[in-house]
Amino acid sequence: MLFSFSHVNTDNSFDVIYSRDTILHIQDKPALFRSFYKWLKPGGKVVISDYCKSAGAPSIEFSKCLGTLVSRMSLPKIALISFLQKELDVVEKDKDQFI
């Protein structure tokens, strides 16, 4: 099955768009984020987790590149949150349930 985000016509339809460990596979990320912004209802949120992020702080070069990319997308507000660490904490706390 072939799917293209360009075929989605749902402007102002979503409260939340959630992506887990998939955006790294998208070639045209700026176009994807512009679509996210268009698809979200006013005040909507985009939640992204990415397993490629290391535990340390990103390099200055990466931070500048990300800042440039984000500013070009015209997003109103971006919050970067470490969801994977929170998930790991929950799993470790309740690990006996999984054994």
Secondary structure, DSSP 4 states (H G I P E B T S, - for coil): ----GGG---TT-EEEEEEES-GGG-S-HHHHHHHHHHHEEEEEEEEEE-TT--SSPPPHHHHHHHHHHHHHHT-S------HHHHHHHHHHHTGGGG-
